[in-house]
Amino acid sequence: MNPTPPTQSQWLPDILGPGFESLPLELPCGDRATLVRYLPRVDNHPSRGVPHLDGVPPVELANTAVLYIHGWSDYFYHRDLARFWAHMGAHFYAVDLRNYGRNLDLSDPERTPGLIDDLGAYDEEISACLDVLTGLHPHCRVVLSAHSTGGLTAALWANDNPGRVAGLVLNSPWLEFQYTASVRKLLGPLMAARNPVSPLRISLPNYYVLAVAQAHGDTPFDLRLKPPESFPVYPQFLRAVFDGHKRVERGLDLDVPVLVQMSRTSMQSVNYAPQMAHADIVLDVEILARRALDLADTVVVDRVPGAMHDVYLSEESVRDQAFTRIMQFVHGYLD
């Protein structure tokens, strides 16, 4: 029996404006998540950001619902991604996980953004979202789209819940520590010995925000919800991520096709450089590309030239190339 879908009155106007609505989700743990949906019929600009794709046959995904999961120190704000999937006929949804984005109380000095002790705990959010999607679209298959830490979470969840989704489209998923598995294994015991909720003294530069602003002319997100210096880094959070990395290293066995998109190059520098708008300055894409092959039997690794860490935040021509390759993946593996 399909879950009872929420009523229209339960959906609220969203911070993204016309075309987007949000639904608060009370979780069994007592925390709150937020499900966002895209409604192209009430969007003032439903074609904005949708690429003109010459030579790619049209795709009709009326039988598909997409659920997007954001990364760490992040939330959902990707209007163009929603419009792209809707342009192909899919029903698009995104979730802000507990302690992220729309669920943060910015007036609370005791808030612990992004804190989690087990990525598997996000089963509560994903299951709650899928209950809503199943209730609203009982005959639709579900595709998970996810970025960075969300990509790791989505892969682990899909592995533990076979048969519940039809495919994964991962955007620079954090499948391994950027300083190699050997460094991760050295850091693990150190993180276990620390106060789990006492932030590490790490100062992260705002180069990523500068790169996004360079690519777009401004930042398309709320800096209160996605701060330039990032969230505090808690040992408990890193331990949860490292546990996920261990599982990927041992090998997952996803029963669906997986598209893994990432930049062709990574870049690190003490000082900001314009080239940072055309490379992954967060993760090592060579490590990601190798680790992606441990997810499933059917994995398509897509190295996008000029892409940023969040491939869909790249400048328009690069983002359009990434969208084109999603369509090709859909044609080849999800049609």
Residue, then its C-alpha position, 0 to 999 in steps of 0.5 A: m500500500n502506498p503512503t498517504p501523500p501530503t496535502q497541498s496545504q502542507w507544502l509551503p512557499d520555498i526560499l527559491g521563489p516561484g516554482f519551488e515548494s517545501l515540505p517539513l519532515e519530522l524525523p523519528c530521531g526528533d530532528r527535521a528535514t525539508l523536502v523541496r519540489y519543483l513545479p515548472r507550471v508556476d516557475n516564471h523561467p522554466s527554460r532558464g538554464v536548460p541547455h540546447l542540446d544539438g544531436v541528443p535525442p529527446v528524453e521522456l522521463a514522465n515515469t521518473a522521480v528524481l531525489y537530489i541530496h546535497g553535500w557537506s556544508d551545503y543545501f539545495y539551491h540548484r534551480d537549473l538542475a531542477r529545470f533540466w530534469a523537469h525538461m526531460g519530463a521527470h518529477f524533481y525533488a531535493v532534500d535538505l538533511r537534518n542540521y543543514g540548510r532550511n533546517l538550521d536555526l541561525s539564531d541558535p548559538e548552540r547549533t551543530p551544522g552537519l553533525i552526524d555520527d553515522l551516514g546510515a542515519y540519513d536513512e530516515e530522511i531518504s525513506a521519508c522522502l521516498d514515502v512522499l514520492t511514492g505517495l504522489h507518484p505511485h507508478c514512478r521509478v526513482v533516481l537518486s542524484a547526489h553531490s559530494t558527501g551526499g553522493l557517498t551517503a546515496a551510494l551506501w544507502a542504495n547498497d543497503n536498500p536494493g531494488r528501491v531506486a533505478g539508478l544513481v547520478l553522482n556529482s563528485p561523490w566523496l568516495e575516498f579521503q582526498y589525501t589517500a586511504s593510507v592517510r585516512k587510516l592514520l587519521g581514524p584513530l586520532m579522530a576516535a581519541r578526540n572529543p567527538v563534538s569539539p570542532l577541529r581547529i581547521s581554517l579553510p580558505n574561501y577559494y571555492v566561493l571565489a571560484v563560484a563567483q568567478a564562474h557566475g558573476d555572483t554566488p547563487f546560494d545563501l552564504r548563511l546556509k553555505p558559509p564561505e569558511s564552511f561548517p565546523v569540522y567535527p571528529q564525529f562527522l569525519r569518523a562517520v565519513f571514514d566509515g563510509h570510505k572503508r565500505v566503499e574501499r571493500g567494494l559495494d554491490l549496487d544493483v543499478p547503473v551509476l553515473v559518476q561525474m567529476s572534473r577532469t583535473s584537481m588543483q591545490s594552491v596556497n593563493y587563489a588563482p582563476q584556474m580554480a573556477h575550472a578544477d576540483i579544489v576540494l577532492d582528488v579526482e584521480i582518487l575518485a575516478r578509481r574508487a568509483l569503480d568499486l560501486a557497482d558492475t555498471v559504472v560510467v565515469d564521466r570526466v568533465p573538462g573545466a568542471m568545478h567540484d560541484v559540476y553543476l555550479s561550473e560555468e554554463s558551457v561546462r554545465d551544459q556538457a555535464f547535462t548532455r552526458i546525463m541525457q546520454f546516460v539516461h538514453g543508454y542505461l535508464d530508457 
